[in-house]
Amino acid sequence: MKKNDIKPSLFNYAKYSSLAFQMLVVILIGVLGGIKLDQYLQLKFPVFTILFSIAAVFIATYLGMKDFIKRPPKPSQKIDHNDE
C-alpha cells in the first residue's frame, strides 16, 4: 500500500464511522425518549417507544443519506463592478 493510498482510506474510515455514530445517537435518543414518555404517562403498552423508535430510524436514515450524498457547493457568482 502506497502512502498516497492511506490518506483516502483514513478519510473514508472517519467519514463512515462518524456517520454510524450520528445514526446511533439519533436512534438512541428516539428510543430513550419513547421509554421515558411511556413511563411518565404510565402506559401499559409502549406506544411511544415503538413510534419514536421507528421515527428515529427514518430520521437517522434521512440524515445519513443527506450527509452521504452531499453535493459539492455551487460556485459563487462573481459580481462585476465595472458596469457603468
C-alpha positions in Angstrom: 0.0 0.0 0.0 1.4 3.4 -1.0 1.5 6.3 1.3 -1.0 8.2 -1.0 -3.5 5.4 -0.6 -3.5 5.6 3.2 -5.0 9.1 3.3 -8.2 8.4 1.4 -8.8 5.2 3.3 -8.4 7.0 6.6 -10.7 9.8 5.4 -13.4 7.1 4.4 -13.0 5.4 7.7 -13.5 8.6 9.6 -16.5 9.6 7.4 -18.3 6.3 7.8 -17.6 5.9 11.5 -18.9 9.4 12.2 -22.0 8.6 10.1 -22.6 5.4 12.1 -22.1 7.3 15.4 -24.6 10.0 14.3 -27.2 7.4 13.3 -26.7 5.6 16.6 -27.2 8.7 18.7 -30.4 9.7 16.8 -31.9 6.2 17.3 -30.9 6.1 21.0 -32.5 9.5 21.6 -35.7 8.3 20.0 -35.8 5.0 21.9 -34.9 6.6 25.3 -37.4 9.4 24.7 -40.1 7.0 23.9 -39.4 4.9 27.0 -39.3 7.9 29.3 -42.6 9.2 27.8 -44.3 5.9 28.3 -43.1 5.8 31.9 -44.3 9.3 32.5 -47.7 8.6 31.1 -47.8 5.2 32.8 -49.0 3.4 29.7 -49.3 -0.4 29.8 -48.4 -0.8 26.1 -45.2 1.0 25.0 -46.8 3.1 22.2 -44.4 6.0 22.2 -41.4 3.7 22.4 -42.4 2.0 19.2 -43.4 5.2 17.5 -40.3 7.1 18.5 -38.1 4.2 17.6 -39.5 3.9 14.1 -39.4 7.6 13.6 -35.8 7.8 14.8 -34.7 5.1 12.4 -36.3 7.1 9.5 -34.7 10.3 10.7 -31.3 8.7 11.1 -31.5 7.2 7.7 -32.5 10.5 6.1 -29.7 12.4 7.9 -27.2 9.7 7.0 -28.2 9.7 3.3 -28.2 13.5 3.3 -24.6 13.6 4.6 -23.5 10.7 2.5 -24.8 12.1 -0.8 -23.6 15.7 -0.3 -23.4 17.7 -3.5 -20.4 20.0 -3.9 -21.3 23.6 -3.2 -22.2 25.8 -6.1 -19.5 28.1 -7.3 -20.1 31.6 -6.0 -21.3 34.1 -8.6 -18.8 36.8 -9.3 -20.1 40.4 -9.2 -18.8 42.6 -11.9 -18.4 46.2 -10.6 -17.1 47.6 -13.9 -20.5 48.1 -15.4 -21.2 51.8 -15.9 
